[in-house]
Amino acid sequence: MQARVKVIFTLAVLFVFAGFENAAYSGLIMEQVGYQQGSNDKQKVTIYIQGDKFKQVENGGPFSPAVIFDLNSGDIMFVNDEKKLYIILNRDEYLKYIESVISENKDVSIASRNITLKKTDETAAIAGYSSRKYEIFDNDKLQSEYWVSSDAGFSEELDMKKMSKLMNEVKRISQNVGGSASISDNEYKIFQEIYEDGYPMKTVYHSPDGDKVFVEEIVTVKKQDIPPSEFQPPAGYEKITYQDILKQQ
């Protein structure tokens, strides 16, 4: 369940871009890998971005689930290749879905948190873009690292403010369900500050016990036109509704 919630947060976070100059291309295709440090098993993800639309496809097997966000309409499409189904949720339905997922863990004890941000002077080239290391601490313990690039920003393709608002609403829901809503305003400001500075080319998550490290990293960025059909429901797939999901619960 924690992995499922993490994926939802990651999807929201991925839309928060800033700081790109005018360009001649009309789209971006990025390859991302996710893995546990020390493991050779890597989860590959392809990301398509164009005209305030975003698509993420998990390349983890014969069935590659996809999620498509439309920032103009606020709709989110989930595609199930295995069952050849798709569902389009509006913004309110999406937030309700996230809340229902997180509430399944509401009995989990969550300690008081004190989130702080440190901007370091350490830099590295990630997928060819100079990135600066930001560190987030929880009660003075390193929680995550964001390698942020202003060179690789995507404001020409996506509206940062729209997705920043959605991302922070998702985070507020998680805090309210978990019983630690008192820090949500502080955490909101920290993440907003990060994403206003650029795009996280690499994110490193440290487990609470400090024994595991999970990494998500952009490895390639291509600038090219993307056909509109890439952001449409696949031909021949059946559409289901949010009410259909509720009936199955």
VEXVEXZA-940177 format. One line per 10 residues: their letters; for each residue x, y, z of N, C-alpha, C. Coordinates in nm, 2 decimals. Example, Ala and Ser with C-alpha at 12.3 -4.5 7.8 and 13.67 -1.06 7.14 Angstrom:
% residues 2
as	1.32 -0.57 0.78 1.23 -0.45 0.78 1.32 -0.33 0.78 | 1.28 -0.22 0.71 1.37 -0.11 0.71 1.29 0.00 0.79 .
This chain:
% residues 249
mqarvkvift	0.08 -0.12 0.00 0.00 0.00 0.00 0.08 0.13 0.00 | 0.20 0.12 0.08 0.28 0.24 0.08 0.34 0.27 -0.06 | 0.37 0.17 -0.14 0.42 0.19 -0.27 0.31 0.25 -0.36 | 0.19 0.21 -0.34 0.08 0.26 -0.42 0.06 0.41 -0.39 | 0.06 0.45 -0.26 0.05 0.59 -0.23 0.16 0.67 -0.28 | 0.28 0.61 -0.28 0.40 0.68 -0.33 0.39 0.71 -0.47 | 0.34 0.61 -0.55 0.32 0.63 -0.69 0.23 0.74 -0.72 | 0.12 0.75 -0.64 0.02 0.86 -0.66 0.09 1.00 -0.64 | 0.17 1.01 -0.53 0.24 1.13 -0.50 0.33 1.16 -0.61 | 0.40 1.06 -0.65 0.50 1.08 -0.76 0.44 1.14 -0.88 .
lavlfvfagf	0.32 1.08 -0.92 0.25 1.13 -1.04 0.22 1.28 -1.03 | 0.17 1.32 -0.91 0.14 1.46 -0.89 0.26 1.55 -0.89 | 0.37 1.50 -0.83 0.49 1.58 -0.82 0.55 1.60 -0.96 | 0.54 1.50 -1.04 0.60 1.51 -1.17 0.56 1.63 -1.26 | 0.44 1.68 -1.23 0.38 1.79 -1.31 0.43 1.93 -1.27 | 0.51 1.94 -1.17 0.54 2.07 -1.12 0.68 2.12 -1.18 | 0.67 2.20 -1.29 0.79 2.24 -1.36 0.80 2.39 -1.37 | 0.92 2.44 -1.39 0.94 2.58 -1.40 1.07 2.62 -1.47 | 1.08 2.74 -1.52 1.21 2.80 -1.56 1.26 2.76 -1.69 | 1.18 2.75 -1.80 1.24 2.71 -1.93 1.22 2.82 -2.03 .
enaaysglim	1.32 2.85 -2.11 1.31 2.96 -2.20 1.24 2.91 -2.33 | 1.20 3.00 -2.41 1.13 2.97 -2.54 1.20 2.87 -2.62 | 1.13 2.77 -2.68 1.19 2.67 -2.76 1.11 2.64 -2.88 | 1.18 2.57 -2.98 1.11 2.55 -3.11 1.04 2.41 -3.11 | 1.07 2.32 -3.02 1.01 2.19 -3.02 0.87 2.20 -2.95 | 0.79 2.09 -2.97 0.65 2.09 -2.93 0.63 1.99 -2.82 | 0.72 1.91 -2.78 0.70 1.81 -2.68 0.83 1.75 -2.62 | 0.81 1.68 -2.52 0.93 1.62 -2.45 0.89 1.47 -2.42 | 0.99 1.38 -2.44 0.98 1.24 -2.40 1.10 1.21 -2.31 | 1.07 1.17 -2.19 1.17 1.14 -2.09 1.17 0.99 -2.05 .
eqvgyqqgsn	1.28 0.94 -2.03 1.29 0.80 -1.98 1.34 0.81 -1.83 | 1.27 0.75 -1.74 1.30 0.75 -1.60 1.32 0.61 -1.55 | 1.41 0.59 -1.45 1.43 0.46 -1.39 1.41 0.48 -1.24 | 1.35 0.38 -1.18 1.33 0.38 -1.03 1.38 0.25 -0.98 | 1.45 0.25 -0.87 1.51 0.13 -0.81 1.55 0.15 -0.67 | 1.57 0.04 -0.60 1.62 0.04 -0.46 1.78 0.04 -0.47 | 1.84 0.13 -0.40 1.99 0.13 -0.41 2.05 0.00 -0.37 | 2.14 -0.05 -0.45 2.21 -0.18 -0.43 2.14 -0.29 -0.51 | 2.03 -0.26 -0.57 1.96 -0.37 -0.65 1.97 -0.34 -0.80 | 1.98 -0.45 -0.87 1.99 -0.44 -1.02 1.85 -0.43 -1.09 .
dkqkvtiyiq	1.75 -0.45 -1.01 1.61 -0.45 -1.06 1.56 -0.31 -1.07 | 1.54 -0.26 -1.19 1.50 -0.12 -1.22 1.36 -0.12 -1.29 | 1.28 -0.03 -1.23 1.15 0.00 -1.29 1.16 0.11 -1.39 | 1.13 0.08 -1.52 1.14 0.18 -1.62 1.01 0.25 -1.65 | 1.02 0.38 -1.67 0.90 0.46 -1.69 0.92 0.56 -1.81 | 0.83 0.57 -1.90 0.84 0.67 -2.01 0.74 0.78 -1.98 | 0.78 0.90 -2.00 0.70 1.02 -1.97 0.69 1.10 -2.10 | 0.56 1.14 -2.14 0.54 1.22 -2.25 0.48 1.35 -2.20 | 0.53 1.47 -2.25 0.48 1.60 -2.21 0.46 1.69 -2.33 | 0.34 1.74 -2.34 0.31 1.84 -2.46 0.18 1.91 -2.43 .
gdkfkqveng	0.19 2.05 -2.45 0.07 2.13 -2.44 -0.02 2.11 -2.32 | 0.04 2.11 -2.20 -0.03 2.10 -2.08 -0.10 1.96 -2.06 | -0.04 1.86 -2.13 -0.08 1.72 -2.12 0.05 1.64 -2.08 | 0.02 1.54 -1.99 0.13 1.46 -1.94 0.09 1.31 -1.94 | 0.17 1.22 -1.99 0.14 1.08 -1.99 0.26 1.01 -1.93 | 0.23 0.92 -1.84 0.34 0.83 -1.78 0.30 0.68 -1.80 | 0.39 0.61 -1.86 0.37 0.47 -1.89 0.48 0.39 -1.81 | 0.43 0.29 -1.73 0.52 0.20 -1.66 0.56 0.09 -1.76 | 0.69 0.07 -1.78 0.74 -0.03 -1.88 0.79 -0.15 -1.80 | 0.70 -0.21 -1.72 0.74 -0.32 -1.63 0.69 -0.46 -1.67 .
gpfspavifd	0.65 -0.48 -1.79 0.60 -0.61 -1.82 0.51 -0.61 -1.95 | 0.44 -0.72 -1.97 0.35 -0.72 -2.09 0.24 -0.62 -2.09 | 0.20 -0.58 -1.97 0.09 -0.49 -1.95 0.15 -0.36 -1.89 | 0.15 -0.25 -1.96 0.21 -0.13 -1.92 0.10 -0.03 -1.88 | 0.06 -0.01 -1.75 -0.04 0.08 -1.72 0.00 0.23 -1.75 | -0.09 0.31 -1.78 -0.06 0.45 -1.82 -0.15 0.54 -1.74 | -0.10 0.66 -1.71 -0.18 0.77 -1.65 -0.16 0.89 -1.74 | -0.27 0.96 -1.77 -0.27 1.08 -1.85 -0.34 1.19 -1.78 | -0.26 1.30 -1.76 -0.32 1.42 -1.70 -0.34 1.53 -1.81 | -0.46 1.60 -1.80 -0.49 1.71 -1.88 -0.50 1.83 -1.79 .
lnsgdimfvn	-0.40 1.92 -1.78 -0.41 2.03 -1.69 -0.51 2.14 -1.72 | -0.55 2.14 -1.85 -0.65 2.24 -1.89 -0.79 2.20 -1.84 | -0.83 2.07 -1.85 -0.96 2.03 -1.81 -0.96 1.98 -1.67 | -0.84 1.94 -1.62 -0.83 1.89 -1.48 -0.86 1.74 -1.48 | -0.88 1.68 -1.59 -0.91 1.53 -1.59 -0.79 1.45 -1.59 | -0.80 1.33 -1.53 -0.69 1.23 -1.52 -0.75 1.10 -1.57 | -0.68 1.04 -1.67 -0.71 0.92 -1.73 -0.62 0.81 -1.68 | -0.68 0.69 -1.64 -0.60 0.57 -1.61 -0.64 0.47 -1.71 | -0.53 0.41 -1.76 -0.55 0.31 -1.87 -0.50 0.17 -1.82 | -0.59 0.07 -1.83 -0.56 -0.07 -1.79 -0.54 -0.15 -1.92 .
dekklyiiln	-0.42 -0.18 -1.96 -0.40 -0.25 -2.08 -0.43 -0.40 -2.06 | -0.42 -0.45 -1.94 -0.45 -0.59 -1.92 -0.60 -0.62 -1.95 | -0.68 -0.54 -1.90 -0.83 -0.56 -1.91 -0.89 -0.47 -2.02 | -0.80 -0.39 -2.09 -0.84 -0.31 -2.20 -0.96 -0.21 -2.15 | -0.93 -0.15 -2.04 -1.03 -0.05 -1.98 -0.96 0.08 -1.96 | -1.04 0.19 -1.96 -0.99 0.31 -1.91 -1.09 0.39 -1.84 | -1.05 0.48 -1.75 -1.14 0.56 -1.67 -1.09 0.70 -1.67 | -1.18 0.80 -1.68 -1.14 0.94 -1.68 -1.20 1.00 -1.55 | -1.12 1.05 -1.46 -1.17 1.11 -1.34 -1.15 1.26 -1.34 | -1.25 1.33 -1.29 -1.23 1.48 -1.28 -1.15 1.50 -1.15 .
rdeylkyies	-1.11 1.63 -1.13 -1.02 1.66 -1.02 -1.08 1.62 -0.89 | -1.21 1.64 -0.86 -1.27 1.61 -0.73 -1.27 1.46 -0.71 | -1.30 1.38 -0.82 -1.31 1.23 -0.81 -1.17 1.18 -0.78 | -1.07 1.24 -0.85 -0.93 1.20 -0.83 -0.89 1.22 -0.68 | -0.92 1.33 -0.62 -0.88 1.36 -0.49 -0.95 1.27 -0.39 | -1.08 1.24 -0.42 -1.15 1.14 -0.34 -1.09 1.00 -0.34 | -1.05 0.97 -0.46 -0.98 0.83 -0.48 -0.85 0.83 -0.40 | -0.77 0.93 -0.40 -0.65 0.93 -0.32 -0.68 0.92 -0.17 | -0.78 1.00 -0.13 -0.82 1.00 0.01 -0.86 0.86 0.06 | -0.94 0.79 -0.03 -0.98 0.65 0.00 -0.87 0.56 0.01 .
visenkdvsi	-0.77 0.57 -0.07 -0.65 0.49 -0.07 -0.57 0.51 0.06 | -0.54 0.63 0.09 -0.46 0.67 0.21 -0.53 0.63 0.34 | -0.67 0.64 0.34 -0.74 0.62 0.46 -0.73 0.47 0.50 | -0.70 0.38 0.41 -0.68 0.24 0.44 -0.57 0.22 0.54 | -0.48 0.32 0.55 -0.36 0.31 0.65 -0.38 0.41 0.76 | -0.50 0.46 0.78 -0.52 0.56 0.89 -0.50 0.52 1.03 | -0.49 0.39 1.05 -0.47 0.33 1.18 -0.32 0.33 1.21 | -0.23 0.36 1.11 -0.09 0.36 1.13 -0.05 0.48 1.21 | 0.03 0.45 1.32 0.08 0.56 1.41 0.18 0.65 1.33 | 0.16 0.78 1.34 0.25 0.87 1.27 0.30 0.97 1.38 .
asrnitlkkt	0.43 0.97 1.40 0.49 1.06 1.50 0.49 1.21 1.45 | 0.50 1.30 1.54 0.51 1.44 1.51 0.62 1.47 1.42 | 0.60 1.55 1.32 0.70 1.57 1.22 0.74 1.72 1.22 | 0.87 1.74 1.19 0.92 1.88 1.17 1.00 1.88 1.04 | 0.94 1.93 0.93 1.01 1.92 0.80 1.08 2.05 0.77 | 1.21 2.03 0.73 1.29 2.15 0.70 1.36 2.12 0.57 | 1.40 2.23 0.50 1.47 2.22 0.37 1.61 2.28 0.38 | 1.70 2.21 0.31 1.84 2.27 0.30 1.88 2.27 0.16 | 1.92 2.38 0.11 1.97 2.40 -0.03 2.12 2.39 -0.02 | 2.18 2.28 -0.08 2.32 2.27 -0.08 2.39 2.33 -0.20 .
detaaiagys	2.52 2.34 -0.20 2.59 2.39 -0.31 2.64 2.28 -0.40 | 2.60 2.15 -0.37 2.65 2.04 -0.45 2.57 2.03 -0.58 | 2.64 2.00 -0.69 2.58 1.99 -0.82 2.62 1.87 -0.89 | 2.54 1.82 -0.98 2.58 1.70 -1.06 2.51 1.71 -1.20 | 2.56 1.65 -1.30 2.50 1.65 -1.43 2.41 1.52 -1.44 | 2.28 1.54 -1.45 2.19 1.43 -1.46 2.11 1.44 -1.59 | 2.12 1.34 -1.67 2.07 1.33 -1.81 2.11 1.45 -1.89 | 2.24 1.50 -1.86 2.29 1.61 -1.93 2.26 1.75 -1.88 | 2.19 1.76 -1.77 2.15 1.88 -1.72 2.21 1.91 -1.58 | 2.27 2.02 -1.56 2.32 2.06 -1.43 2.21 2.07 -1.33 .
srkyeifdnd	2.23 1.99 -1.22 2.12 1.98 -1.11 2.18 2.01 -0.98 | 2.11 2.08 -0.90 2.15 2.12 -0.76 2.08 2.04 -0.66 | 2.15 1.99 -0.56 2.10 1.90 -0.45 2.03 1.98 -0.34 | 1.90 1.94 -0.32 1.82 1.99 -0.21 1.79 1.88 -0.11 | 1.80 1.90 0.01 1.78 1.80 0.11 1.66 1.84 0.20 | 1.57 1.74 0.22 1.46 1.75 0.31 1.48 1.67 0.44 | 1.47 1.73 0.55 1.49 1.66 0.68 1.35 1.65 0.76 | 1.34 1.54 0.83 1.22 1.52 0.92 1.28 1.50 1.06 | 1.25 1.60 1.14 1.31 1.60 1.28 1.46 1.58 1.27 | 1.53 1.66 1.18 1.67 1.66 1.17 1.73 1.53 1.11 .
klqseywvss	1.64 1.45 1.06 1.69 1.32 1.00 1.66 1.33 0.85 | 1.76 1.30 0.77 1.75 1.31 0.62 1.64 1.22 0.57 | 1.54 1.28 0.50 1.42 1.21 0.45 1.43 1.19 0.30 | 1.47 1.29 0.23 1.48 1.28 0.08 1.57 1.38 0.03 | 1.62 1.36 -0.10 1.71 1.45 -0.17 1.65 1.47 -0.31 | 1.64 1.60 -0.35 1.59 1.64 -0.48 1.71 1.71 -0.55 | 1.74 1.65 -0.67 1.84 1.71 -0.76 1.76 1.79 -0.86 | 1.77 1.92 -0.84 1.68 2.01 -0.92 1.76 2.09 -1.03 | 1.70 2.09 -1.15 1.76 2.15 -1.26 1.67 2.27 -1.31 | 1.72 2.39 -1.32 1.65 2.50 -1.38 1.67 2.50 -1.53 .
dagfseeldm	1.78 2.43 -1.57 1.81 2.42 -1.72 1.71 2.33 -1.79 | 1.66 2.23 -1.72 1.56 2.14 -1.79 1.42 2.17 -1.75 | 1.38 2.29 -1.72 1.25 2.32 -1.68 1.15 2.30 -1.80 | 1.02 2.29 -1.77 0.93 2.26 -1.88 0.80 2.35 -1.88 | 0.82 2.47 -1.84 0.71 2.57 -1.83 0.65 2.60 -1.97 | 0.72 2.57 -2.07 0.66 2.59 -2.21 0.56 2.49 -2.24 | 0.56 2.37 -2.17 0.47 2.26 -2.20 0.36 2.25 -2.09 | 0.39 2.28 -1.96 0.30 2.26 -1.85 0.29 2.38 -1.77 | 0.17 2.40 -1.71 0.14 2.51 -1.62 0.18 2.47 -1.48 | 0.29 2.52 -1.42 0.34 2.48 -1.29 0.24 2.50 -1.18 .
kkmsklmnev	0.17 2.62 -1.19 0.08 2.65 -1.08 -0.04 2.56 -1.07 | -0.09 2.51 -1.18 -0.20 2.42 -1.18 -0.17 2.29 -1.11 | -0.05 2.23 -1.15 -0.02 2.10 -1.09 0.04 2.12 -0.95 | 0.10 2.23 -0.92 0.15 2.26 -0.78 0.03 2.26 -0.69 | -0.08 2.32 -0.73 -0.20 2.32 -0.64 -0.26 2.18 -0.62 | -0.26 2.10 -0.73 -0.31 1.96 -0.71 -0.22 1.88 -0.62 | -0.09 1.89 -0.65 0.00 1.81 -0.57 -0.01 1.84 -0.42 | -0.03 1.97 -0.38 -0.03 2.01 -0.24 -0.17 1.97 -0.18 | -0.27 1.97 -0.26 -0.40 1.92 -0.21 -0.39 1.77 -0.18 | -0.32 1.70 -0.26 -0.29 1.55 -0.23 -0.22 1.54 -0.10 .
krisqnvggs	-0.12 1.62 -0.08 -0.04 1.61 0.04 -0.12 1.65 0.16 | -0.21 1.75 0.15 -0.29 1.79 0.26 -0.38 1.67 0.30 | -0.44 1.60 0.20 -0.52 1.49 0.23 -0.45 1.38 0.31 | -0.33 1.35 0.27 -0.25 1.25 0.34 -0.22 1.29 0.48 | -0.19 1.42 0.50 -0.16 1.47 0.64 -0.29 1.46 0.73 | -0.40 1.50 0.67 -0.52 1.50 0.75 -0.56 1.36 0.79 | -0.55 1.27 0.70 -0.58 1.13 0.73 -0.49 1.07 0.83 | -0.36 1.11 0.81 -0.26 1.05 0.90 -0.25 1.12 1.04 | -0.32 1.23 1.05 -0.33 1.29 1.19 -0.22 1.39 1.21 | -0.15 1.44 1.11 -0.04 1.53 1.13 -0.06 1.66 1.04 .
asisdneyki	-0.19 1.70 1.03 -0.22 1.81 0.94 -0.15 1.94 0.98 | -0.11 1.95 1.11 -0.05 2.08 1.16 0.08 2.12 1.08 | 0.14 2.02 1.02 0.27 2.06 0.94 0.24 2.08 0.79 | 0.12 2.06 0.75 0.09 2.06 0.61 0.13 2.19 0.54 | 0.10 2.30 0.61 0.13 2.44 0.56 0.28 2.45 0.54 | 0.36 2.41 0.63 0.50 2.42 0.62 0.56 2.33 0.51 | 0.51 2.21 0.50 0.55 2.12 0.39 0.51 2.17 0.26 | 0.39 2.23 0.25 0.34 2.29 0.13 0.45 2.39 0.08 | 0.49 2.48 0.17 0.58 2.59 0.13 0.71 2.53 0.08 | 0.76 2.43 0.15 0.89 2.37 0.11 0.89 2.31 -0.03 .
fqeiyedgyp	0.78 2.23 -0.06 0.78 2.17 -0.19 0.75 2.27 -0.30 | 0.67 2.38 -0.27 0.65 2.48 -0.36 0.78 2.55 -0.39 | 0.87 2.57 -0.29 0.99 2.64 -0.31 1.08 2.56 -0.40 | 1.08 2.42 -0.38 1.17 2.34 -0.47 1.12 2.34 -0.61 | 0.99 2.33 -0.64 0.95 2.32 -0.77 0.95 2.45 -0.85 | 0.95 2.56 -0.77 0.96 2.69 -0.84 1.10 2.71 -0.89 | 1.20 2.64 -0.83 1.34 2.66 -0.87 1.37 2.57 -0.99 | 1.30 2.47 -1.02 1.33 2.39 -1.13 1.26 2.25 -1.12 | 1.31 2.16 -1.21 1.25 2.02 -1.22 1.34 1.92 -1.15 | 1.29 1.83 -1.06 1.37 1.73 -1.00 1.41 1.62 -1.09 .
mktvyhspdg	1.53 1.63 -1.14 1.58 1.53 -1.23 1.61 1.39 -1.16 | 1.63 1.40 -1.03 1.66 1.28 -0.95 1.61 1.30 -0.81 | 1.54 1.20 -0.76 1.49 1.21 -0.62 1.53 1.08 -0.55 | 1.59 1.10 -0.43 1.63 0.99 -0.34 1.55 0.99 -0.22 | 1.48 0.88 -0.19 1.40 0.86 -0.07 1.47 0.77 0.03 | 1.48 0.82 0.16 1.54 0.74 0.26 1.43 0.68 0.35 | 1.44 0.55 0.38 1.34 0.49 0.46 1.35 0.54 0.60 | 1.24 0.54 0.68 1.24 0.59 0.82 1.35 0.53 0.91 | 1.38 0.40 0.88 1.48 0.33 0.96 1.62 0.36 0.91 | 1.63 0.41 0.79 1.76 0.44 0.73 1.83 0.33 0.67 .
dkvfveeivt	1.76 0.21 0.66 1.83 0.09 0.60 1.80 0.07 0.45 | 1.71 0.15 0.40 1.68 0.14 0.25 1.68 0.28 0.19 | 1.72 0.28 0.06 1.72 0.40 -0.02 1.66 0.37 -0.15 | 1.56 0.45 -0.19 1.49 0.44 -0.32 1.52 0.56 -0.41 | 1.55 0.53 -0.54 1.59 0.64 -0.63 1.50 0.64 -0.75 | 1.46 0.76 -0.79 1.39 0.79 -0.92 1.48 0.89 -0.99 | 1.51 0.85 -1.12 1.61 0.94 -1.19 1.57 0.94 -1.34 | 1.57 1.06 -1.39 1.56 1.08 -1.54 1.69 1.05 -1.60 | 1.69 0.96 -1.70 1.81 0.92 -1.77 1.83 0.98 -1.91 | 1.71 1.01 -1.97 1.72 1.07 -2.11 1.61 1.17 -2.12 .
vkkqdippse	1.63 1.28 -2.20 1.53 1.38 -2.23 1.54 1.41 -2.38 | 1.43 1.38 -2.46 1.42 1.41 -2.60 1.32 1.52 -2.62 | 1.35 1.61 -2.71 1.26 1.72 -2.75 1.21 1.69 -2.89 | 1.08 1.66 -2.90 1.02 1.63 -3.03 0.87 1.64 -3.03 | 0.81 1.65 -3.15 0.66 1.65 -3.15 0.60 1.52 -3.11 | 0.49 1.53 -3.04 0.42 1.41 -3.00 0.28 1.41 -3.06 | 0.23 1.31 -3.13 0.10 1.31 -3.19 -0.01 1.32 -3.08 | -0.12 1.39 -3.11 -0.23 1.41 -3.01 -0.28 1.27 -2.97 | -0.28 1.17 -3.05 -0.34 1.04 -3.02 -0.27 0.98 -2.90 | -0.14 1.02 -2.87 -0.07 0.97 -2.76 -0.14 1.00 -2.62 .
fqppagyeki	-0.22 1.10 -2.62 -0.29 1.14 -2.50 -0.44 1.11 -2.50 | -0.48 1.03 -2.60 -0.62 0.98 -2.61 -0.64 0.84 -2.56 | -0.76 0.80 -2.53 -0.79 0.66 -2.49 -0.75 0.57 -2.61 | -0.69 0.45 -2.58 -0.66 0.36 -2.69 -0.78 0.31 -2.76 | -0.77 0.29 -2.89 -0.89 0.25 -2.97 -0.93 0.11 -2.92 | -1.06 0.09 -2.91 -1.12 -0.04 -2.87 -1.12 -0.07 -2.73 | -1.08 0.02 -2.64 -1.08 0.01 -2.50 -1.22 0.05 -2.44 | -1.26 -0.02 -2.34 -1.39 0.01 -2.28 -1.38 0.12 -2.17 | -1.47 0.21 -2.17 -1.47 0.32 -2.07 -1.55 0.28 -1.95 | -1.49 0.29 -1.83 -1.57 0.27 -1.71 -1.58 0.40 -1.63 .
tyqdilkqq	-1.66 0.41 -1.53 -1.68 0.53 -1.45 -1.64 0.52 -1.31 | -1.63 0.63 -1.24 -1.59 0.63 -1.10 -1.70 0.55 -1.02 | -1.82 0.56 -1.06 -1.93 0.48 -0.99 -1.90 0.33 -1.00 | -1.85 0.29 -1.12 -1.81 0.15 -1.13 -1.71 0.10 -1.03 | -1.61 0.19 -1.00 -1.51 0.16 -0.90 -1.57 0.15 -0.77 | -1.66 0.24 -0.73 -1.72 0.24 -0.60 -1.81 0.11 -0.58 | -1.87 0.06 -0.68 -1.95 -0.06 -0.67 -1.86 -0.18 -0.64 | -1.73 -0.18 -0.68 -1.64 -0.29 -0.66 -1.58 -0.29 -0.52 | -1.59 -0.18 -0.45 -1.53 -0.17 -0.32 -1.62 -0.23 -0.21 .
